Amino acid sequence: MQDHTELRVIRQRPSGSSRPFLGCSPPHASPPNAPARSLYIHIPFCSHTCHYCDFYSIVDTRDRQDAFTERLVRELRAIAPNASGMPLESIFIGGGTPSLLRLNLWTDLLAAISDSFDLSLIRSDAGEFTVECNPDTASPDLLALLRSGGVNRVSMGAQSFHVAHLKTLERWHDPEAVPRAIEAARGAGIPRQSLDLIYAIPGQSLADLDHDLDAALSLNTEHISAYTLTYEPGTAMTARLSRGEFTRADEDLEADMFEHAASRLGGAGLDRYEVSNFARPGAECRHNMAYWRQRQWLAAGPSASGHFAGHRWKNVPRLDDYIDADDAGFAAIIDHEPPDARRALGERLMTGIRLAEGIDLDAALAIADGLDPTIRPRIRRIVESYTQSGHLSRIAPRIAPTPRGFLLVDRIAREFLDAIDSQ
């Protein structure tokens, strides 16, 4: 599972344009030509497709890894001028299963990143370079190579420490591979580690979740992502549910798990800073925070989504099409949204309300006034309602979810979007 969860909630509307606008003069940002400071790279290969996953992936037969890497290197070189002038603050390589890429190809990819971008912050560990890994493919050789290329954080997909629940998710690694992989990362000198957990798995009890939390906390990582299992349209998991092959977790149990995970993790010193993410102070995922704070980031690889100078786009999500498309190195884009102030305000509220730090409401309302004076009273009514119900706190100029309010942030976000879109 990817850390970059905000990409699930950004509403993409196809424009019908496939032109890679970054191949032209870089669109102006504010301030003009401000460089992107973050980079996302998507490596699509997996040993198999997990039933719950809706991120783009293909089963790896190793016959296209070379062509993919050559294509990815060309794209990185093409988009790099949009980050020139300032060092990158964060890189995130997700998938798929990036740790399946062959070592010699990782060498080529890391060299291309280093040659194309300013990694001075990252190499001093003042910036962040994360790679997603599966426990059974995170070999000591790979981890040592990643560290030599500047990687200083790994996100390890544990999901559960119960064999039966892993089987339900179609995750086939041995739970004992997780601590081995974490120790291997530390042995390679990678200073920061994160674990992914999933809960509300069919058949999972609160005691099972407690066991998973015990196992995760025993590894003493600085960051844990704990996600509720979601049934995304078009996934095999959702199809199995519709056929009655299993029963999804009861809503009350799911809510109990949501609150129990936060209590256990918070009690261990990992504070919730986003709905599903917990970290020791200062160990928040900086790359994800760039997403949630609506900063700029570049994107490379099939299905990768980017945000630069107000533009949003998504690369073609098919490997063959990605490899074949080559407009001066740029990838084919299937979704492109040009700058739109109303959409930007909605995204600012939608992602910001998921954070413990919340939203600068006064700044958001000032933007709304410039769009449509009727937006302000609609947003204020939403804020007042959820403040009175105890789901939002208001410490001017900010609003933020309360501990119980985190359960309702998706609902609150939808109401904000409706308030902005109403005519």
DRENFI-388309 format. One line per 4 residues: number of its first residue (from 1); their letters; for each residue x, y, z of C-alpha. Coordinates in steps of 0.001 Angstrom, whole numbers, always signed. Example, Ala and Ser with C-alpha at 12.3 -4.5 7.8 and 13.67 -1.06 7.14 Angstrom:
1> as> +12300:-4500:+7800  +13670:-1060:+7140
% end
This chain:
1> mqdh> +0:+0:+0  +1248:+3408:-829  +1785:+6123:+1710  +536:+8793:-706
5> telr> -3086:+8295:+318  -4219:+11757:-672  -4159:+10702:-4303  -7221:+8562:-3548
9> virq> -9323:+11615:-2702  -8188:+14112:-5339  -11031:+14259:-7855  -9649:+13776:-11352
13> rpsg> -11764:+14876:-14307  -10487:+13912:-17775  -9882:+16929:-19971  -9526:+14926:-23158
17> ssrp> -5993:+16254:-23501  -2982:+13978:-23626  -436:+16717:-24288  +2433:+16692:-21777
21> flgc> +2266:+20391:-20888  +5494:+20159:-18907  +7260:+19685:-22215  +6553:+23325:-23027
25> spph> +7802:+26299:-21062  +7070:+25548:-17398  +3719:+27032:-16382  +4044:+29901:-13940
29> aspp> +3539:+29179:-10282  +3346:+31657:-7443  +5967:+33066:-7130  +6698:+32808:-10895
33> napa> +8532:+29659:-11871  +8868:+28445:-8280  +10499:+25023:-8618  +8840:+21840:-7441
37> rsly> +10419:+20522:-4252  +8996:+16988:-4221  +9062:+14052:-6636  +6933:+10905:-6833
41> ihip> +8044:+7890:-8901  +5790:+4892:-9607  +7271:+1435:-10193  +4375:-848:-11180
45> fcsh> +5825:-4348:-10798  +4329:-6789:-8280  +4739:-10503:-7659  +927:-10628:-7855
49> tchy> -1953:-8174:-7508  -3362:-8039:-3973  -7149:-8259:-3957  -7720:-5002:-2060
53> cdfy> -5272:-2820:-4021  -6467:-274:-6593  -3079:+1257:-7384  -1731:+480:-10827
57> sivd> +415:-2655:-10837  +1257:-5566:-13119  +2565:-9025:-12349  +6321:-8897:-12867
61> trdr> +7720:-11293:-15426  +10999:-9330:-15580  +10793:-9076:-19347  +9954:-5355:-19335
65> qdaf> +11987:-4065:-16407  +14829:-2890:-18670  +12546:-1048:-21096  +10589:+478:-18220
69> terl> +13702:+1759:-16461  +15139:+3253:-19650  +11809:+5000:-20257  +11580:+6229:-16661
73> vrel> +15102:+7666:-16805  +14166:+9649:-19938  +11080:+11011:-18215  +13013:+12043:-15102
77> raia> +15509:+13942:-17227  +12666:+15637:-19122  +10795:+16876:-16044  +13890:+17786:-13999
81> pnas> +14084:+21437:-15232  +10823:+22085:-13332  +12767:+21444:-10104  +15911:+23343:-11003
85> gmpl> +17202:+26103:-8767  +16318:+24503:-5426  +17132:+21141:-3815  +14395:+18562:-3551
89> esif> +12873:+18265:-93  +11327:+14835:-632  +11239:+11863:-2988  +8811:+8962:-2677
93> iggg> +9111:+5817:-4789  +5979:+3703:-4578  +4152:+1069:-6545  +3547:-1751:-7139
97> tpsl> +6498:-3230:-5325  +9571:-1110:-5999  +11803:-3622:-4201  +11173:-6080:-7079
101> lrln> +13234:-3977:-9477  +16562:-5652:-10254  +19641:-4273:-8516  +21389:-3199:-11715
105> lwtd> +18295:-1233:-12724  +18103:+379:-9287  +21697:+1485:-9876  +20667:+3130:-13154
109> llaa> +17591:+4750:-11619  +19400:+6142:-8571  +22153:+7528:-10795  +19584:+9257:-13009
113> isds> +17865:+10815:-9987  +21183:+12048:-8626  +22284:+13411:-12000  +18970:+15148:-12740
117> fdls> +18012:+16667:-9386  +19687:+18536:-6544  +19779:+16008:-3684  +21893:+18081:-1293
121> lirs> +19143:+18298:+1355  +18352:+14609:+1050  +21978:+13482:+1249  +22412:+15521:+4435
125> dage> +19264:+13812:+5798  +17601:+17224:+6076  +15329:+16039:+3267  +13458:+12754:+2877
129> ftve> +13853:+9947:+327  +11405:+7082:+863  +11145:+3768:-960  +8271:+1337:-437
133> cnpd> +9391:-2230:+201  +7781:-5606:+718  +9294:-7514:+3629  +10155:-10557:+1507
137> tasp> +11958:-8583:-1223  +13860:-6063:+923  +17214:-7815:+719  +20321:-6496:+2522
141> dlla> +21981:-5903:-875  +19059:-3818:-2098  +18846:-1811:+1127  +22582:-1081:+1058
145> llrs> +22269:+76:-2554  +19288:+2292:-1705  +21189:+3899:+1146  +24167:+4609:-1113
149> ggvn> +21752:+6404:-3455  +20482:+8721:-728  +17451:+6779:+528  +16938:+7579:+4197
153> rvsm> +13464:+6158:+4817  +11716:+2890:+3952  +7999:+2180:+4155  +7486:-1507:+4861
157> gaqs> +4181:-3177:+3950  +3461:-5400:+6955  -383:-5103:+6759  -866:-7792:+9456
161> fhva> +1152:-10235:+11512  -1579:-12918:+11285  -1070:-15480:+8530  -4839:-15972:+8105
165> hlkt> -5511:-12264:+7669  -2601:-11891:+5271  -4118:-14721:+3244  -7458:-12875:+3120
169> lerw> -5625:-9850:+1744  -3621:-12102:-609  -372:-11023:+974  +1964:-13983:+982
173> hdpe> +4971:-12876:+3031  +5916:-14595:+6294  +5147:-12246:+9224  +8640:-13003:+10530
177> avpr> +10035:-11351:+7403  +8930:-7946:+8715  +11335:-7663:+11674  +14110:-9124:+9511
181> aiea> +13516:-6438:+6887  +13412:-3647:+9464  +16674:-4822:+10985  +18214:-5126:+7526
185> arga> +17237:-1509:+6805  +18859:-386:+10031  +21905:-2490:+9259  +22188:-738:+5894
189> gipr> +22218:+2626:+7658  +18711:+3733:+6649  +17762:+5812:+9681  +13975:+6046:+9292
193> qsld> +11472:+3193:+8997  +7692:+3108:+8676  +5230:+217:+8836  +1845:-156:+7116
197> liya> -995:-1957:+8889  -4524:-2723:+7688  -7443:-3400:+10012  -11156:-4242:+9747
201> ipgq> -10146:-7296:+7704  -12993:-9833:+7416  -12776:-12177:+10398  -10389:-9941:+12333
205> slad> -11158:-9333:+16001  -10136:-6472:+18261  -7738:-8896:+19968  -6185:-9701:+16570
209> ldhd> -5630:-5991:+15955  -4084:-5669:+19386  -1652:-8444:+18490  -728:-6623:+15275
213> ldaa> -176:-3395:+17185  +1984:-5219:+19750  +4100:-6711:+16963  +4429:-3395:+15152
217> lsln> +5316:-1422:+18267  +7916:-4000:+19291  +9912:-3027:+16185  +10260:+541:+17501
221> tehi> +9756:+2276:+14162  +9205:+6019:+14176  +6107:+5902:+11982  +3096:+3599:+11528
225> sayt> +303:+3947:+8980  -2876:+2157:+10079  -5523:+1989:+7361  -9086:+738:+7471
229> ltye> -9587:-1850:+4740  -11481:-134:+1946  -13366:-1841:-853  -12372:+134:-3915
233> pgta> -14458:-192:-7107  -12994:-2592:-9628  -10827:-4552:-7199  -11002:-8322:-6750
237> mtar> -11713:-7803:-3045  -14863:-5842:-3831  -15960:-8476:-6347  -15493:-11214:-3741
241> lsrg> -17529:-9209:-1241  -20363:-8779:-3742  -20365:-12555:-4344  -20774:-13170:-617
245> eftr> -17419:-14911:-176  -16908:-13099:+3124  -18608:-10545:+5363  -17054:-7150:+5884
249> aded> -16302:-5959:+9403  -19220:-4576:+11375  -19300:-753:+11377  -19217:-571:+15176
253> lead> -16229:-2927:+15308  -14488:-879:+12619  -15033:+2295:+14670  -13751:+532:+17798
257> mfeh> -10637:-546:+15890  -10132:+2987:+14580  -10192:+4422:+18089  -8236:+1547:+19647
261> aasr> -5396:+1882:+17151  -5131:+5601:+17869  -5155:+4988:+21617  -2488:+2273:+21515
265> lgga> -214:+4132:+19129  -622:+7440:+20917  +126:+5758:+24228  +3372:+4481:+22720
269> gldr> +4451:+7966:+21668  +3258:+7886:+18048  +821:+10761:+17700  -1864:+10880:+15040
273> yevs> -964:+13668:+12608  -3331:+12515:+9837  -6366:+10246:+9878  -4363:+7060:+9227
277> nfar> -814:+8129:+10075  +1039:+8160:+13382  +4566:+9295:+14138  +6980:+10279:+16834
281> pgae> +7380:+14073:+17044  +9309:+15266:+14007  +9036:+11912:+12201  +5963:+12681:+10115
285> crhn> +6207:+11647:+6458  +7401:+14891:+4889  +6465:+13796:+1393  +2874:+13047:+2347
289> mayw> +2662:+16352:+4186  +3571:+18068:+923  +494:+16426:-617  -1849:+17271:+2229
293> rqrq> -626:+20866:+2426  -1177:+21243:-1334  +2473:+21857:-2191  +3898:+21146:-5656
297> wlaa> +5301:+17804:-6741  +6495:+16252:-9962  +5555:+12722:-10976  +7114:+10023:-13142
301> gpsa> +6109:+6507:-14128  +2869:+4919:-15336  -242:+6180:-13464  +1812:+8685:-11443
305> sghf> -93:+11871:-10542  +1543:+15279:-10218  +728:+18827:-9130  +2702:+21778:-10464
309> aghr> +1810:+25467:-10860  -1855:+24663:-10233  -1952:+21945:-12915  -2882:+18396:-11968
313> wknv> -2198:+15453:-14241  -1968:+11700:-14338  +305:+9650:-16561  -1164:+6870:-18664
317> prld> -1758:+3841:-16400  -656:+1112:-18811  +2945:-10:-18968  +3088:-687:-22720
321> dyid> +1523:+2696:-23498  +3882:+4386:-21057  +6931:+2760:-22633  +5778:+3568:-26171
325> adda> +4897:+7222:-25475  +7917:+9454:-25753  +7366:+13116:-26564  +10850:+14510:-25906
329> gfaa> +11003:+12189:-22915  +7615:+13117:-21474  +4932:+10564:-20690  +1456:+10513:-22194
333> iidh> -1026:+12209:-19876  -4580:+10898:-19708  -5974:+13358:-17143  -4980:+17017:-17075
337> eppd> -6712:+19690:-15021  -5488:+23248:-15594  -5386:+25709:-12700  -8815:+26281:-11200
341> arra> -9250:+28376:-8059  -12515:+26743:-6982  -11035:+23244:-7286  -7877:+24345:-5458
345> lger> -9927:+25662:-2539  -11870:+22399:-2361  -8675:+20357:-2328  -7164:+22618:+316
349> lmtg> -10133:+21998:+2612  -10494:+18324:+1684  -6913:+17332:+2490  -6333:+19852:+5268
353> irla> -9253:+18614:+7360  -7565:+15196:+7525  -4602:+16667:+9421  -4245:+17150:+13159
357> egid> -2931:+20639:+12414  -6159:+21362:+10542  -6878:+24303:+8261  -6347:+28054:+8411
361> ldaa> -10049:+28810:+8091  -9629:+32577:+7821  -7283:+32167:+4842  -9661:+29680:+3180
365> laia> -12650:+31986:+3642  -10701:+34904:+2187  -10062:+32812:-929  -13740:+31830:-1030
369> dgld> -14811:+35490:-937  -12876:+36087:-4140  -14716:+33225:-5856  -18293:+33540:-4669
373> ptir> -19539:+35443:-1600  -22165:+32768:-936  -19476:+30164:-147  -18425:+31779:+3154
377> prir> -21765:+31372:+4971  -22140:+27789:+3757  -18689:+26820:+5066  -19239:+28659:+8331
381> rive> -22493:+26744:+8907  -20637:+23446:+8432  -17867:+24509:+10824  -20333:+25732:+13456
385> sytq> -22367:+22516:+13252  -19379:+20213:+13720  -17841:+22446:+16371  -21054:+22298:+18392
389> sghl> -21201:+18511:+17995  -17619:+18182:+19263  -16099:+16940:+16008  -14127:+20096:+15180
393> sria> -12127:+22420:+17418  -11758:+26103:+16624  -8682:+27991:+17766  -8586:+31033:+15513
397> pria> -7568:+31173:+12782  -7523:+27351:+12518  -10030:+24535:+12688  -8989:+20936:+13279
401> ptpr> -10663:+17581:+13923  -11038:+16501:+17524  -10097:+12908:+18448  -13688:+11801:+17815
405> gfll> -13897:+14087:+14793  -11315:+12051:+12891  -14039:+9451:+12371  -16059:+11947:+10337
409> vdri> -13437:+13813:+8311  -14512:+12222:+5017  -18087:+13372:+5633  -16937:+16862:+6594
413> aref> -14738:+17040:+3497  -17679:+16079:+1257  -19803:+18818:+2821  -17055:+21369:+2222
417> ldai> -16856:+20324:-1440  -20627:+20566:-1810  -20538:+24034:-248  -17949:+25189:-2779
421> dsq> -19592:+23541:-5796  -23114:+24796:-5035  -24240:+27479:-7466
% end
